[in-house]
C-alpha cells in the first residue's frame, strides 16, 4: 500500500516538475488541445449567434455540441490523407507536422508563475517570438511542395505578409521590454504592480500587437493566406485528412501563444491570483489561461464582423500604419521612463 | 518560353467561388492581365427543348434557368405568349403578377448579396442574405403554393387569388426586411473593410456600359437610368409609383448599393400594389367562359384557377411575338415564332446574365487576384441563367 502511494506520489511529482509540466500540460500540449477544442467550437457558436443559426449542436447536445471538434478530429484521423503524385512528398508530409510543432514550441519559454517555469532566461520574450517565426517559413515550403498554383500563390502571400507583420510585432514587443527594462517574461509580470498594466501604460503597443497577432494567424479581416473564395485554401489546398487538420490547428495554436504573450506583457500575466486558488502552479495557470482565452474569443469574433482585406491593402496597413505606430510605441515607452512613471 | 512572365490560373469549375463556370485568368504576380470566362457548363438547351413542348409546358421550363428569379422569367414568357394569342389578363391578375415579380426581385437581390458576401469573406452576410431571402420564399409560398418555381403566371391570368390575411403578413414581412436592411448597412455596406474592397474596384464607365449592352442594376450603377418597367411599362407598373435606382460611380460598391436601393423600391411597389389592387376575376374572360359552371363555382370560392381544357393544346395563330421585362438581374427578352401548331417553331430567350457575361473580360483586367471574386460577386452573375 505504502509502495503504491509512493509510486503515485512519484508520478505526481514528476508530472508537476516544471520541465515536464510546462511543455506537456500548461501551457503546452494538453492545454493546447483543449484550447483548440474550445476555441474552434466557441468561434463557430459565436458566429452562428450573429448569423441567426445554431452552429454545432448534435455532438453532445446537452452542452450545445461542445465536443463537435472531437468528432471532426476522429473523422480527420480516419480520412485518407491523399498525397498527390506530383508533390515533393517528404516536404508535403512533414510540412504540417513541423508547422504544428513550430507553433507549439514557444510554449516552453512561457512561464506559468514567478516560481514555476521550464527555462529561466533573460531573453525569454525573444525566445518565444523567435520560435514563433519558424512557422511562416514552413508554410512557404508547404506552398511550394504542394505543386499547385493556388498553393504557390498562398505561400507567396504568406511570405509577403510575414514581412509586413513580423517587424512591427517585434518592435511593439521590444517597446514593452524597454518599458520594463527587461526581456524576461517573469520580470515583466513582476513589474506590473497594481494598476500599472502594460495595456494602460502603453496602449499603442497593445493595439498594434493585437492587430499583428490577428494578421500573423490569418484571422479576419486578415484572412488572406487561406482566402477560400480566391485561392481555395492557399498553401493547404492539396491537403486532406489529419494533415489538413494539423495545418488548420497550427494557426489557432499560434494565436494562443500570441495571446499568452499579450496577457503576460499587457494584462499582468498570472496576477492577480485569487486567494482560494493560490496553489502553484494551478492557480496562476488558470488566471493566465482565462486572460488568453478572453483575448482569443475577441480575435475569433472578428470572423462574424469583417470581410477580408486584399493582400496589398494588408501590406499597406502593415508597413504604412502599424510600423510607424509600433515605432511610436517605443517612443511612448521611452517617454514614460523619462517621466518616471515606471521605475 | 523562358521569357514568359505570366501564369495561367484556372479558376473553376471546381472552385469555391467560381460558380458553374471556368475563368481563365492570366496573372502577372498578383495582377490579373486578362480574364476569359468559359461558360456553358450548365447549358440545358432550354430553347431547343421548348420547340418540342406545348406552350403551357414551357412555363415550368423557363423558370428553371433562374431559380431565384422564376416569376420574372415566367412573366416574360407569358407576356410574349399572350401577345401571340391576342388576349390580356384582367387588372387584378396584372397586380398579382406585379406583386410576385417584385417579391422575386427582393429574393434575388438578397441571394446575390449573400453570394457576394461570402466571396468577400463575410460569412455573416452570406448567412443573413440566405436567411432573409427565406422571408420572400415563405410569402411566395402563401401566395402561390410553391417555394421557388411557382408556375403561377399562366396565359390570361394567374393561378391563385390572394390568400386571406396576406396583406397583414406582407406588411409584417416588409417591416422586418426594412429593419434588416439597417443591419446590413451597419455590418456590411458601411464596414470599412467592405468599402476598401469595393470602392473604386471594377469601374464600368457609362459609355462602356452602353456600348457593351449591359443591362439591369449593373447598367444603372454606371449612371444610365434604363429600366424596362419605366421605358416600356407592363402589368401594373404604369399605375405604380417608384424610382429607378441609379448611381454614377459605376464601381462594385455602386452595383451593390443599387441592388439594396432596388429592394427598398420593390417594397414600395408591393405596398402600393396591395393597397390599390382592384377586385375582379384573375383569369381572362376568354378562358373563364370555357370553364364548366361547377368548376367556376369552385374557382370563385377557393380563389384557385381550374385550367380550361383548351390550355392543354394552345394553338396561337401564325406569327411572332417579342416581350421584354425587367427581371432582377436586368432586361429579359423572349421571342417566339409560331407556325400555328401546339409548339413554338422557334423560341428564343435572352437572359440578363448572358448579356452581362461580357463584363468579366471588360472589368476584371489590371486588377488583383483578390478582386476577381469581389467584381464577380458585384455583377450578380448567375451561370445557369446565362447558359440556359
HADDOCK unambig.tbl for C-alpha pairs under 7 A between the chains (distance, minus, plus):
assign (segid A and resid 51 and name CA) (segid B and resid 124 and name CA) 5.30 0.50 0.50
assign (segid A and resid 51 and name CA) (segid B and resid 127 and name CA) 5.69 0.50 0.50
assign (segid A and resid 51 and name CA) (segid B and resid 128 and name CA) 6.12 0.50 0.50
assign (segid A and resid 228 and name CA) (segid B and resid 16 and name CA) 6.72 0.50 0.50
assign (segid A and resid 229 and name CA) (segid B and resid 16 and name CA) 5.58 0.50 0.50
assign (segid A and resid 229 and name CA) (segid B and resid 17 and name CA) 5.00 0.50 0.50
assign (segid A and resid 229 and name CA) (segid B and resid 119 and name CA) 5.26 0.50 0.50
assign (segid A and resid 229 and name CA) (segid B and resid 373 and name CA) 6.70 0.50 0.50
assign (segid A and resid 230 and name CA) (segid B and resid 370 and name CA) 5.83 0.50 0.50
assign (segid A and resid 230 and name CA) (segid B and resid 373 and name CA) 6.53 0.50 0.50
assign (segid A and resid 232 and name CA) (segid B and resid 15 and name CA) 6.67 0.50 0.50
assign (segid A and resid 232 and name CA) (segid B and resid 16 and name CA) 6.32 0.50 0.50
assign (segid A and resid 304 and name CA) (segid B and resid 123 and name CA) 6.81 0.50 0.50
assign (segid A and resid 304 and name CA) (segid B and resid 124 and name CA) 5.57 0.50 0.50
assign (segid A and resid 305 and name CA) (segid B and resid 187 and name CA) 6.62 0.50 0.50
assign (segid A and resid 306 and name CA) (segid B and resid 122 and name CA) 6.01 0.50 0.50
assign (segid A and resid 306 and name CA) (segid B and resid 193 and name CA) 6.62 0.50 0.50
assign (segid A and resid 307 and name CA) (segid B and resid 120 and name CA) 5.53 0.50 0.50
assign (segid A and resid 307 and name CA) (segid B and resid 121 and name CA) 4.58 0.50 0.50
assign (segid A and resid 307 and name CA) (segid B and resid 122 and name CA) 4.27 0.50 0.50
assign (segid A and resid 307 and name CA) (segid B and resid 193 and name CA) 6.29 0.50 0.50
assign (segid A and resid 307 and name CA) (segid B and resid 194 and name CA) 6.39 0.50 0.50
assign (segid A and resid 308 and name CA) (segid B and resid 120 and name CA) 6.20 0.50 0.50
assign (segid A and resid 308 and name CA) (segid B and resid 121 and name CA) 5.45 0.50 0.50
assign (segid A and resid 308 and name CA) (segid B and resid 193 and name CA) 6.84 0.50 0.50
assign (segid A and resid 309 and name CA) (segid B and resid 193 and name CA) 6.27 0.50 0.50
assign (segid A and resid 309 and name CA) (segid B and resid 197 and name CA) 6.65 0.50 0.50
assign (segid A and resid 310 and name CA) (segid B and resid 197 and name CA) 6.92 0.50 0.50
assign (segid A and resid 310 and name CA) (segid B and resid 370 and name CA) 5.98 0.50 0.50
